[in-house]
Each structure stands twice: as structure tokens, then as C-alpha cells.
Amino acid sequence: MGKPMAVLAVAVVIASLCSPARSDGSDHRYKEGDPVPLYANKVGPFHNPSETYRYFDLPFCIPDDLKEKKEALGEVLNGDRLVSAPYMLDFMKDKESEVICKKKLLKEDVARFRSAVVKDYYFQMYYDDLPIWGFIGKVDKEGKDPSEYKYFLYKHIHFDIFYNKDRVIEINVRTDPNALVDLTEDKETHVEFMYTVKWKETNTPYEKRMDKYSQSSSLPHHLEIHWFSIINSCVTVLLLTGFLATILMRVLKNDFVKYAHDEESAEDAEETGWKYIHGDVFRYPRFKSLFSAALGSGTQLFTLTVFIFVLALVGVFYPYNRGALFTALVVIYALTSGIAGYTATSFYCQLEGTNWVRNLLLTGCLFCGPLFLTFCFLNTVAIAYTATAALPFGTIVVIVLIWTLVTSPLLVLGGIAGKNSKAEFQAPCRTTKYPREIPPLPWYRGAIPQMAMAGFLPFSAIYIELYYIFASVWGHRIYTIYSILFIVFIILLIVTAFITVALTYFQLAAEDHEWWWRSFLCGGSTGLFIYAYCLYYYSARSDMSGFMQTSFFFGYMACICYGFFLMLGTVGFRAALLFVRHIYHSINAPIALEFELDSAIHGRRLRFRCRSRSRSGGHSLPSSVAARTAKPALSVLVLPARRVGAGVGVSRAARVAISSDGRSAGGYDPELRSVLELATDSELHELERILFGPSYFSPLLKSITNRADVDYAMIGEDLEEREDFLAALESRFLYLAADARSVLRGWRPSYRSVLLSVRKKLNIPCSTKLSTEDLEAEIFLHLLQEYLIEESRTSLPMWESSANSDVQDSLGLGFDEQKVQAFAASKFGARELRSLIFKGGGLVTLSKIYQLIARRLSGKVLLEAANYQIRKEVIKKGGQLAAINLESRAALLAAKKGFAGAASRYLGLRSMMSLLGPMLWGTFLADMVIQMLGTDYARILQAIFAFAQIRIMRTYRVPADVE
């Protein structure tokens, strides 16, 4: 209940502060002849919006009763300095060439006016709270050298005022191009300043009189660009979401399955990546006081941004509501300081910090400190320039009082509440006493490359909208589409959270447990990209110049980007913390329970493993309890027996020395060759049929077979011929088992690595420490259980009776080959096929989108070129009246920049696609080749089944009493 009341109180305060100070006619109703307040605000260079000066800093006619208008805090921060203007615009009173004053301009006055004309000075006034602009002069440049330019001052202003009953609806100002004062030479001159007033009636209601100023940002082509920006951002979000859903969730799911089945022993824990560091992942970060202060400041700035958006969406910041935004920023920041204090101190205490007072002071100064130093420097520059951006001493005192009497007490109260909250950090895993050493990582896993990767995607989602925001803040555009801006802000938060989560997972998978600061830095790196965009905007998209404007632009943008860094860093860390807690809570630090069971394979003890979950966060249960709670998943009774001769002597390959990589010195794989040596002639022929025969679900390039040139009649007679045949079978099997990368590099896997890969693909719950024979047996039992022909389940083949059998297809007895091939196609082949289809469809879709966008952009280039040419011709040939109007000049500049921007976007798209298109198609074709060279699981599963059956039949015998 207290929270909504606080929000309501803030809204009421902001609404009261955001209403601009009114003139004498505060109800905006007048009778004929009533004076309507007209205030002169400021003058300044058109291209330097921050460099503004008081209106009467130039030697205009000063009225006898000069009055300064009382201004609100936001108006002063905005640089508004309103004084009464010399023009008398009484309600519904026309005037024709009314003389204000006759003034003698000295040489110094002429020089000041000429300097202002050279810099394209404009003036701004407010008539009944309606803004009006105009240029003070012009430069005659046509067909002449710069040394021959002529400079003129406008001395006659025309006011066209529209009214509806007793209210002022609209006012336009234009200058008379024929009433000019030559300022080219430094000489005294006499000037007669005049003005003309024309009143016209209109049907526009008073409530819609501000629509004129907001329509410029709602024009169809502007809205089209805004929606294009949103679509671009949404596509980025969808792609990123799909990437995370496909990669992260799939990887995590596999990790959870592996961990649940205990696929790896304790000695192989380093292979599990992020699970291996569960005792270090929640180790508190270094500089935890600074980290907590950054989180507190980021949370406050996030709350401030949300409140600003709420006020904007309800219509508080209508066009030229003078100073409303600055007032809202100051007041809301002061009122939300308690959030910063509470968040920082409570999190600091959760991290077992003790000096919470120092943490509170650091929180209060973390953002305000750099902002205050920047303000001091820039205010000094503004004072040196005597610009209106220099804050008066009274305003500085008010801001200091707000910080002292509102911000600081609320910060302290929030800190005390956070300290007394006594919340504990919720870590699903207990932290070990000593940290693990982080393994060496490649350069691209460092902080700076990760920040660059993390900041690029969120920035790419907002960069189009950034131009309009910059053109509004640092230019004369009007931005009123706050709903679109809010959507872009939501997209920014989503992309920031997702990319930070992805990079945090990859960091943990690399066994780097120092993710706290990294997630904050990656989330906030978008602020660095925004500041880099400032450099581009200043040099390429604006005409700003001068030390004061440059220092204001880069100084205050540095503070804004720093605020974005803190805010988005907080969002990134919170998302990463939620993700890390979730994945470690899902595994909950399981422990392996082992027990031993007598088995008969090679007469030794086999170790079966199972898992139980421990809520204690890393403590193991006693082995006795583990032994009592463990149960085997599958029991197989195979008793040891004598070896049965295979009819073949000890092979030559078995006698050669074995190298360190598991391959024999002669190039053979001894573990695979040993089982081939046990096979009879008929079994070798059947293996040849499996490895070289047709398979409709195999990779295309691996289906191209070249059978060995062997005399089958001599295999049983000639040992040399038999060895060549065995080598051909071995080479064919390892070729089929190799993945595409190994095939292209000429590498071949070992038989054990093939078995481990198959075990992983089939999710067989056994340890990687088993011997090659035992791994082979585990895969055989799994295949026997899963792909046994239904009719043969009740009559399994008698291995003893078939030990010396030469019956054709005896190795496939009871085994459904079609089922295995269909399984390999659906589980492995279909996955690659789906990937190819998606990639191909994505490329076709991308080409269609490119064609559509290219047509739109080319049409946009032609439209902008025509618009620019028309405006240029109007100003050149017949539109001197339009040329002297600020809006027309601004329209010409906007048309020029629009043409340049449209052309650059079109050329940029063409350049990007000319580079990206061949790369994507090349990647697609490379993927096709890789898929055609992938592992042939359809054949190697049958081959492994046959190998295991040969080994079991030739090595073990089931006793008659068991039968």
C-alpha cells in the first residue's frame, strides 16, 4: 500500500513542478486590446544548441520597462532567460510597420551583429507560451568569393497570429527580405527597427494548438523509419532469443542429463565445465563495496528512467513545456536516492561486508561525484562565454539544498533500512574454503573482447532511434513519440539481459568463476558504444563547432553514458545472477554414490554409479550409506569361461609396440584389430557387407564405396591376404566413424574414442573409465535392449552354439537393422538436415528481405533527393521570404541530411550484402559438404554390435546350467 502512495506523491510533485511558469494572462483568455505577454528568450548559433546568449546581449532595442520573468528550476537548467520583448502584440490589434526604435549602431555593434550573422544566429521568443523563432540576418553568397560576401541584418519582423474566440492558437514570424541593413563594412549606421502584426481567425481548438510542433516527428516517413528501427530491434531480439533457446537450453539440458546419469567420474569433473566450479561460483567478488554501490546507483537510475517514461507516456512532456524534463530529473533523482541506499547496503551486508557507512558514502558519490565535477568544469566554461547555460548562484544553492536536505537523508534512511533487513545471500551451493585456479583462457575470452561483444548487439537494436534522440537533445528536432521510445527501451533491456546471460554461461563453462564483475561490465558496455556513437554523430551527422559546444556535448554525454553503464550493468548482473542461481539450483550440487557389484566380465569387479541429491551444498554422504542406497539399473549374468579359439593365431598387429596415442607403431588400432582377429571368415564377409554395403541413411559422400581388392578365396589360406582385408575393414570403419573435420584433415579416431562418442550420443549411463571391452559391451547391451526384433526377444541366440558357426548373417541375428538405421537418421541425420533447411531457408528469406529493403531504400533516396532539390530551388529562385524563415532553413538542412542519410543507408546496405551474401552462401555450401562427410552412425552402430558379439562369442561361454 505504501508503494502506490509513494508513486502517487511523486507524480503529484512532478506534475506541479513540471507546469511552466505562466505570464500575467495565466488563463490564456483575452479581450480585444488586452496585452498578451511576449518574452524574448535567447539568441545563439543555429548549429550549436548549447551555446546560447541572452537576447539583449546583441544591441537590439531595449524596452523602457524591461522585466525578467521568474522561471522554474527546469527552465533555468535548460538555459532559458526570459525578459520582456520590445514588441507590443495586443490581442486582435493589427499593426503595420510599427517603429520600435531608431538606433545608431556603432562600429562595435556592427561587428557584433556581423559575427552573429556569420554564425547563423537565430532568436527565440515566447508569445502566450507559444515558441517562435527567426534568423537575425543573412549572408549573400551567390556566385562570389568568400572575401566578397555581404552580410545583412533584418530590421522588419512580421507577426502572423491566429486566434479562436478569446484564445491565441498559433503565431508565425517572418522577416522582410527587402528591409535590410548592410553590415559588411565596419562603419556606423542608423537603423529603424519595425514590426507588423496581422491577426487571423482559425477554427483550431485551444487544446490542439501544440499539435503543430509535435507533428514534425509523426510524419509518415519519420514513423516509417521509427517502425523500421523497432522491427530491426525485434529481429535482433528474436535472433538472440532463438540463439539462446537453441544453444544454451540444449546444452544445459544435455548437461543436466549427463549429471543426472553421472556420466563422468570424479576424476573427469573438469570436463563438466560450469558444474566443476560449483564450490567457487558464489564466491564473493573483489571490491564488494564498490560493486554494491554500483548496483545501488544502477537500480536508482533504472527507477528514474521508468518514472520518466511514465510521465512521458501520460503527456507531461508535451512540446516546449519549458524545463519540465529537467525538473522531473532533479526531483525524481532526489526522491529515489533511498532506493540506491537500500539496494547497495542490503547487498553489501549480504556479501558479509562490515563497513556499511563507507559503502553508503560511496553509493552517494558514485554517480553524483563525476556529474558534479563535470558540471563545475562546464559551468566555468559557460561563465567564461557569458552563455545562458551558466547557472546562477541562486540555482546552484537550490540544487545543493535539494541534495543536502532530500537526497542525502533519503540515502541514509535507505541504507539503514537495508542494513536492518538482515537478508542473506541465497546461494544454492556452498562455497569452498580455497578458490580454484582459473585455467588459461584464449584472448577472446578476456574482459575487453567480451564487453565489445556484449555491447554491440544491444547498441545495434537502438542505434537508429539514437539519431532522433540526439537530433532532439543536441539539435532543433522535436521528439514526441515516447511510446516507440519506450518499446525500444524494453528491447534494449531484453537484449542486454540475454547477451549477458549467454556470455556468463560461456565464462562458467570455461571454468572461470569470476563472473560477478564481468556480467556487470558486459551489461553496461552498451554505454561505451553509445559514447562511441557520440564521436560519429559529432563528426558526421552534426555541424557543431567551438570549444564550448564541444565540451558541453562530450562532457554531458559522458555523464549520460556513464549512467547508462551503471543502469544496464545492473540489469545484466541481475539477469546473470538469476540464471546462475537457476542452473546451480537445478543440479543442487549432486554427489556420486558408488557401489561395487561382482561381475563376470574378465573376472573383475565392475563399478556401477548412481546419483543422489544433497541439499547441504557439497558435503558427501558416507560410503556405507551410498552403498545401501544404490541400485543397479541393469543386471547381466555373464560368468567367466575359458577362451574359445578363433581358428587364427596371434595377430601380427597384437605383437607390435603401441604408441602413446593408442595407435600401434604400424598404423593399426590394436583394440579394433584385436576384435577383427577373432572373427571367422563368414563374419568378416558380413562385416564387409555392413561397412561397404548400401545404407540409405548414411552421409552422401561416405556412401560412395570402394571395396577392397581382395581374393576372398585366399583369406582363410593366405595370412598376408587376410591382414590386408582386416586393414581394409579397419580403415573403412574408422573412416565412417570420423567426423567431417577429421576427414578433411586426414585424421582418424581411435576405436575407444569412437565408443566414447557413441556412448555419449546414446546417453548410456556408464563411466568413461571403463575399459574398451567393457564400453563395447555396454553399447551392445543397450542396442540389444533397444533395437531387438520383437519376435526374437523370447528366443535369444545361443552364443555357445553359434561360436563356431558360419551361418550367413549370424552377427545380425535378433537385431533390427532397419530400426537402427531409422534411429540414426532421425536422431543424427535429421538434426543436420533440419539445420541445413533452416540455414537455406534463412538465406532465401534474407535475400528476399534484402531485395525489399533495397527497393524501399532506393525509393527513399530518390524521394529525399527530389525533396532536397525542390527545397533548394525554392530558396534559390523564388523563395526569399521562405529563405529567411527559420523553419524553411531547418527544412532545407533536414532535407539535405535526409538525402545524405538515405544514400548512406542504401550504399551501406549494398556494401554489407555484397560482403555478407557470398560469406553466407559459402558457409551454407561448406555446411552441406560437412554434413555429407559426417559420422555414419547407421553403419558404425551395426558394426559395433557385430564387434561386441564376436568378442563375447569368442571370449565367453554361457554355462549349460544357466541356460
FIGUMAR-556648 format. One record per residue (C-alpha): residue in three letters; x, y, z. Coordinates in steps of 0.05 Angstrom, whole numbers, plus 5000, padded with zeros to 4 digits. Layout:
<recs>
ALAXYZ/...
</recs>
This chain:
<recs>
MET500050005000/GLY505850475015/LYS508950384947/PRO503050624906/MET502251224953/ALA509651394943/VAL508751354868/LEU502551794871/ALA506252304914/VAL512052324865/ALA507252414807/VAL503752994842/VAL510253344858/ILE512853254788/ALA506353504757/SER506554124800/LEU513854254784/CYS513354104711/SER508054624695/PRO511655214665/ALA511455894697/ARG505656304669/SER505157014646/ASP500157534670/GLY494557224630/SER495456534662/ASP488556314639/HIS490356474567/ARG483856844555/TYR483957564529/LYS479458104507/GLU480558554448/GLY486259044463/ASP488858644523/PRO496458594524/VAL498857884510/PRO505557724543/LEU511457674494/TYR518157464523/ALA524857464487/ASN528856844508/LYS535656764477/VAL539956804415/GLY545456344391/PRO548655974333/PHE543755514298/HIS548554924297/ASN550754994370/PRO544554894412/SER548254944479/GLU551655594461/THR546056094474/TYR546356804500/ARG541357304527/TYR537157654475/PHE539658344493/ASP546958134491/LEU546258364419/PRO544859114411/PHE537359054398/CYS532359584420/ILE531459524496/PRO524459684523/ASP523560214575/ASP520459744626/LEU525059144619/LYS522658574664/GLU525557894676/LYS520657324681/LYS521056874741/GLU522956174719/ALA522355484747/LEU528455054764/GLY527954654699/GLU527555284657/VAL533955554687/LEU537454874677/ASN535054894605/GLY538555564594/ASP532155974588/ARG532856704608/LEU526257044591/VAL525557804590/SER520158254564/ALA520758384489/PRO520259074457/TYR514358874412/MET507159034434/LEU502558494406/ASP495858674437/PHE490158194427/MET486658274359/LYS490258934344/ASP493458974275/LYS499559404265/GLU503159594202/SER510559774201/GLU510460004274/VAL517160314293/ILE520260034356/CYS526160504359/LYS531360854318/LYS538260634338/LYS545260844318/LEU549760244311/LEU556960374329/LYS562760014295/GLU562959524354/ASP555459394347/VAL556159274272/ALA561858784285/ARG557758404337/PHE551758354291/ARG556158134232/SER559357594275/ALA552457354295/VAL550157334222/VAL556456944202/LYS554956424256/ASP547656364233/TYR544656654297/TYR537356544310/PHE532756854362/GLN527456524404/MET521356834437/TYR515156604473/TYR508356914459/ASP502956674506/ASP507556064519/LEU507955914444/PRO515055874417/ILE517256294357/TRP523956324321/GLY527356714267/PHE534156874239/ILE537157554254/GLY540357644186/LYS543057304124/VAL549457234083/ASP549357374009/LYS554056843979/GLU551556723909/GLY556956693856/LYS562257063896/ASP568656923933/PRO568456894009/SER572057554012/GLU566357873974/TYR560657604017/LYS555658124040/TYR552358094109/PHE545458374123/LEU541258484186/TYR533658414184/LYS530259034213/HIS522958894198/ILE519258294230/HIS512258064211/PHE507957704262/ASP502057294236/ILE497657104295/PHE491656624293/TYR486256644346/ASN479956264364/LYS474956694401/ASP478756954463/ARG484956504457/VAL491456534419/ILE492255904377/GLU498356004333/ILE503756514317/ASN508656534259/VAL514357014249/ARG517857214185/THR522657764167/ASP522158254109/PRO527658084058/ASN527358794030/ALA528459144097/LEU535859004106/VAL541759344140/ASP548559254107/LEU553659004158/THR559358854110/GLU563659444130/ASP565659684199/LYS562260354199/GLU556960694240/THR549960644212/HIS542860844232/VAL537560304238/GLU530060364245/PHE527259724275/MET519959584257/TYR514759044263/THR507958874232/VAL502358484265/LYS496658124228/TRP491057764265/LYS487257194232/GLU481656754258/THR482055994258/ASN477655414278/THR483255024312/PRO481254894385/TYR485755134441/GLU487254424464/LYS490554254398/ARG494854864389/MET501154474408/ASP499853934356/LYS503554354304/TYR510054254340/SER509353504351/GLN507153334280/SER514153404252/SER516252774288/SER509952404269/LEU510352494193/PRO509251844154/HIS516451774131/HIS519051904201/LEU514351394230/GLU516550904177/ILE523750974199/HIS521750914272/TRP517950264258/PHE523650014216/SER528050134276/ILE523349744321/ILE522849174270/ASN530449154266/SER530749134342/CYS525448594346/VAL529148164295/THR535448244337/VAL531548024399/LEU528447434363/LEU535147204335/LEU538447274402/THR532746924437/GLY532846364386/PHE540346304394/LEU539846244469/ALA533945774466/THR537445324415/ILE544445334443/LEU544045484517/MET537845084534/ARG540144504492/VAL547044504523/LEU544144584593/LYS539244024581/ASN544843564559/ASP548943784619/PHE543143624666/VAL542042954634/LYS549442784638/TYR549843004710/ALA543542614729/HIS546441984697/ASP553342114726/GLU556842004660/GLU563442224686/SER567442014746/ALA570242494798/GLU576942474762/ASP573642734699/ALA569943304733/GLU573843824696/GLU570243624632/THR563643854661/GLY565744594659/TRP560845004699/LYS558844434745/TYR566044344765/ILE566545034796/HIS560144994838/GLY564345104900/ASP567145754873/VAL561646064831/PHE558446414890/ARG564946664920/TYR564047394935/PRO567347884885/ARG573148324899/PHE571749054917/LYS564848854941/SER563549544970/LEU564549864901/PHE560549314869/SER554649414916/ALA555050174906/ALA554750074831/LEU548649624838/GLY545250134882/SER546650714835/GLY544550304775/THR538050104808/GLN536550834825/LEU537851044753/PHE533450484727/THR527850714772/LEU528951434750/THR528451224677/VAL521950834689/PHE518751434724/ILE520951894667/PHE517751434616/VAL511351404657/LEU510952164658/ALA512452204584/LEU507151694566/VAL501752074606/GLY503452714568/VAL507353134618/PHE512953284569/TYR508953604513/PRO513054034464/TYR516154654494/ASN513754524564/ARG519754914585/GLY524354564634/ALA519454004651/LEU524353454636/PHE530053764677/THR525453904736/ALA522953184734/LEU530052914731/VAL532453314791/VAL526353174835/ILE525752434819/TYR533152314827/ALA532752634896/LEU526652224916/THR529451564892/SER536051624929/GLY533151184984/ILE532750614933/ALA540150674919/GLY541850674994/TYR537450075009/THR539849664949/ALA547149804959/THR547349695035/SER542949085036/PHE547048744981/TYR553548955015/CYS551148635081/GLN549148005043/LEU556347975018/GLU558547995091/GLY561048705088/THR562149065153/ASN563649795137/TRP556749975112/VAL557550715126/ARG563350765077/ASN559250365027/LEU553550865035/LEU558151465023/LEU560951114962/THR553950994935/GLY552151734943/CYS558351964907/LEU558951434853/PHE554551784803/CYS553752474833/GLY561352564841/PRO563252524767/LEU556952914749/PHE558753474798/LEU565953514772/THR563553544700/PHE558454074718/CYS563754504753/PHE568254494692/LEU562654624641/ASN559455164683/THR566155514687/VAL566655474611/ALA559555754604/ILE561256324652/ALA567456494610/TYR562956524548/THR557556914587/ALA552556404560/THR545656264588/ALA547955544603/ALA551755824663/LEU547455714724/PRO546256304770/PHE548956254841/GLY541856204869/THR540255594826/ILE546655254848/VAL544755384921/VAL537755074908/ILE540854454878/VAL545754384936/LEU540054454986/ILE536053914949/TRP541953454952/THR543253615026/LEU536153625052/VAL532853105008/THR537752654973/SER542652525030/PRO537352395084/LEU533551915040/LEU540151575022/VAL541851475095/LEU534851235112/GLY535050735055/GLY541950505079/ILE539450395150/ALA533450005124/GLY538049585081/LYS542749435139/ASN536949235184/SER533648795131/LYS538248225152/ALA537347875085/GLU542147315070/PHE545147165002/GLN541546574972/ALA546846114944/PRO544545414924/CYS551745154931/ARG556545214989/THR562945584974/THR569545224986/LYS574845505031/TYR580145604978/PRO578745844907/ARG580445424847/GLU585645674798/ILE582545934734/PRO585545564674/PRO589045974619/LEU583846254571/PRO584546494499/TRP584847244487/TYR577647294462/ARG575147064529/GLY578147664563/ALA574148234593/ILE575048734537/PRO573248274478/GLN567248014518/MET564948734532/ALA565548904458/MET561348304440/ALA556248444494/GLY555449184478/PHE554749114403/LEU548148744400/PRO544249204447/PHE547149804412/SER545149534344/ALA538049484369/ILE537550224387/TYR542450594342/ILE537050814292/GLU532951124347/LEU539151444376/TYR539751914317/TYR532852224331/ILE534352284405/PHE540952634390/ALA537653084339/SER532653284391/VAL537353384450/TRP543053684410/GLY539053994354/HIS532454314338/ARG528253704323/ILE522253554366/TYR521452844394/THR514552654418/ILE513851914400/TYR515151674471/SER511351024461/ILE516250794407/LEU522051014451/PHE519250604508/ILE518749984464/VAL525950084443/PHE527950154516/ILE524549494533/ILE528049154475/LEU534649444500/LEU533549144568/ILE531748464539/VAL537748434493/THR542448664548/ALA539848124596/PHE540147574544/ILE547047714518/THR549747784589/VAL546747114608/ALA549746784546/LEU556747054559/THR556246874633/TYR554646154614/PHE560546114567/GLN565046414620/LEU562845904672/ALA563545344620/ALA570745554613/GLU571545454689/ASP572346204701/HIS568446324765/GLU569747074770/TRP563347254734/TRP560647804781/TRP564448394754/ARG564648104684/SER557048074679/PHE556448784704/LEU561649034655/CYS558648654597/GLY551748914612/GLY554049634618/SER558549624557/THR552849894514/GLY554250564547/LEU561150554517/PHE558250414448/ILE553451004457/TYR559351454474/ALA563051204412/TYR556751384372/CYS557552094401/LEU564152154364/TYR560851934299/TYR554852394308/TYR559152994324/SER563752904264/ALA558852634211/ARG551652804229/SER552153494260/ASP555254174246/MET557154334318/SER563554724329/GLY567155144380/PHE570354964447/MET564155094489/GLN559354674447/THR564454114440/SER565954094515/PHE558454114532/PHE556853554482/PHE562353074503/GLY562153264577/TYR554753164589/MET554352564542/ALA559952244582/CYS555552314645/ILE549452044608/CYS553351444580/TYR556251324649/GLY549151304677/PHE547250814622/PHE553350394640/LEU551150344713/MET543850214696/LEU544949684642/GLY550549374683/THR545649274739/VAL540548964691/GLY545948504663/PHE548348284731/ARG541348154758/ALA539647724697/ALA546247344703/LEU545147234778/LEU538146964766/PHE540846494712/VAL546746244754/ARG542346114814/HIS537445734770/ILE542545264737/TYR546145114802/HIS539645014839/SER537644524784/ILE543744084796/ASN543844264870/ALA550944014878/PRO549443284869/ILE554342764895/ALA556142104866/LEU554441474904/GLU558340864883/PHE557740144898/GLU561239534871/LEU557938924843/ASP561238274824/SER561138174750/ALA563937634707/ILE567038034651/HIS574437874655/GLY573137614726/ARG573838314757/ARG569438784796/LEU565439284756/ARG563539954787/PHE556440184778/ARG554840904793/CYS548641284812/ARG546941974839/SER543142254897/ARG541942994912/SER544743344972/ARG541743985000/SER547944115041/GLY551544434983/GLY557543994971/HIS558243515031/SER558742775011/LEU554842235045/PRO558541655078/SER560441095032/SER556440595073/VAL550140995063/ALA551841064989/ALA552640314983/ARG545940185017/THR542140684974/ALA545040494907/LYS541440024860/PRO543939774792/ALA539939984732/LEU541239334693/SER543638664716/VAL547238194668/LEU549537504687/VAL555637314647/LEU560236814680/PRO567636754663/ALA569536174620/ARG575435924580/ARG577336244515/VAL575035914452/GLY580035914396/ALA578136324336/GLY581935904288/VAL587136444277/GLY593836524311/VAL596137124349/SER595837714301/ARG601838104278/ALA598438744299/ALA597738504370/ARG605238394376/VAL607539074352/ALA609139634401/ILE603540114418/SER604740854413/SER602641384464/ASP596341584425/GLY593440894428/ARG595240714356/SER600340174340/ALA607040344312/GLY604940024247/GLY598940484240/TYR593639994266/ASP588840084323/PRO590539494368/GLU583739494404/LEU579839464339/ARG584738984306/SER584238504365/VAL576738404354/LEU577638334279/GLU582837794291/LEU577437394330/ALA572537384271/THR571536784226/ASP571536844150/SER564036874145/GLU563737404199/LEU568937814162/HIS564637774099/GLU558638004139/LEU562738584168/GLU564638774097/ARG557238774078/ILE555739234137/LEU561439724124/PHE561339724048/GLY554239544034/PRO548540024016/SER545640474070/TYR540140954054/PHE541041384116/SER548541504112/PRO552042144093/LEU552242224018/LEU559742254007/LYS561041674054/SER556141244016/ILE560941243957/THR564440583970/ASN570640273940/ARG571139553962/ALA578039263976/ASP581338873920/VAL581538213959/ASP581437493936/TYR576137223983/ALA578136503969/MET585136643996/ILE583036994061/GLY582936354101/GLU589236084068/ASP593936674060/LEU595737054123/GLU598137654082/GLU591637694044/ARG587737644109/GLU591738214140/ASP590338664080/PHE582938504086/LEU582938664161/ALA586639314147/ALA581339504095/LEU575639364144/GLU579139754199/SER580540344154/ARG573340344129/PHE570440324199/LEU574840894225/TYR573341304162/LEU565841214173/ALA566641394247/ALA570742034234/ASP567142694235/ALA567643194177/ARG573343584208/SER577542964218/VAL576142714148/LEU578143374116/ARG584543384158/GLY586142654144/TRP585442454216/ARG582241814241/PRO579641704312/SER581641114356/TYR576740554368/ARG576040764441/SER574341484423/VAL569041224375/LEU565940814431/LEU566041424478/SER562741844424/VAL557241324412/ARG556241254487/LYS555242004492/LYS550442024433/LEU546241454461/ASN546341724532/ILE548641064560/PRO549541134636/CYS556540844646/SER563241124666/THR568541364618/LYS573740984658/LEU571340314635/SER575939914590/THR574839894516/GLU571939184520/ASP567039394575/LEU564940014537/GLU563639574477/ALA559539114520/GLU555439684549/ILE553739934479/PHE552039224457/LEU547239124516/HIS544039804503/LEU542939634429/LEU540538944447/GLN535439234494/GLU533039804450/TYR533339514379/LEU532038774388/ILE526938474340/GLU520538344378/GLU519937624355/SER526937454379/ARG526137724450/THR523637054474/SER529036654438/LEU535736994443/PRO541336694401/MET545436174436/TRP552436454434/GLU555635794454/SER552335424397/SER554035964347/ALA561036074370/ASN563935684311/SER558035774265/ASP558936014194/VAL551636164182/GLN550536784139/ASP548237404177/SER549537064244/LEU552137734271/GLY545538064258/LEU541337524289/GLY535837834330/PHE537938534312/ASP533339014274/GLU538039364225/GLN532439784195/LYS530540034263/VAL537740234278/GLN538440584211/ALA531940954221/PHE534241154291/ALA540841414265/ALA537241804211/SER532142114259/LYS536842274316/PHE543142474279/GLY541642564205/ALA535042934214/ARG538443424260/GLU543543614208/LEU538143624154/ARG533944094196/SER539944534206/LEU541244564132/ILE533944704117/PHE533745264168/LYS540145564142/GLY537945524070/GLY531045804086/GLY534346354127/LEU538746534068/VAL532846554020/THR528946974069/LEU534847434080/SER535547534005/LYS528147703999/ILE528548184057/TYR534748504026/GLN531148593960/LEU525148903995/ILE529349374037/ALA533749553978/ARG527649753938/ARG524950153995/LEU531650494008/SER532850643934/GLY525950963931/LYS527551343994/VAL534051603962/LEU530251853901/LEU524852163945/GLU529852513990/ALA533852753930/ALA527653043898/ASN525553363964/TYR532453683974/GLN532653933902/ILE525754233907/ARG527354603971/LYS533954843943/GLU530655113880/VAL525155453920/ILE530155823964/LYS534655973905/LYS529656253855/GLY523256503884/GLY523156403958/GLN526956943992/LEU521157004040/ALA521856274056/ALA529456314060/ILE529356794118/ASN524756354159/LEU528055904209/GLU523355334194/SER524955364120/ARG532355374133/ALA531754794181/ALA527454424129/LEU532954524077/LEU538254264124/ALA533853684144/ALA532553524071/LYS540053544056/LYS541653094115/GLY535752644098/PHE538452554027/ALA545452414053/GLY542851944106/ALA538451564056/ALA544151504007/SER548951264061/ARG543950754086/TYR542850484016/LEU550250454000/GLY551650154068/LEU546449614056/ARG549249463987/SER556349434014/MET554348994072/MET550448504030/SER555948473976/LEU560548234031/LEU555647844074/GLY552047484017/PRO557947083990/MET560246934060/LEU553346654080/TRP552546244016/GLY559745994023/THR558245794095/PHE551945444073/LEU555545044019/ALA561144874067/ASP555844624116/MET552844194062/VAL559743884048/ILE560843784122/GLN554143434130/MET555842984072/LEU562342784108/GLY559342694178/THR559742084222/ASP555941484192/TYR552241264254/ALA547640794215/ARG553640354196/ILE558040414257/LEU552440224306/GLN551439574267/ALA558939474265/ILE559839574340/PHE554139094353/ALA557738584310/PHE564538714342/ALA561638614412/GLN558037984391/ILE564437704361/ARG568437864424/ILE563237564470/MET562336934428/ARG569836824422/THR571637014493/TYR565836794539/ARG561236204543/VAL554636144579/PRO554435504622/ALA549234984609/ASP546135044678/VAL544735784666/GLU541335624601/
</recs>
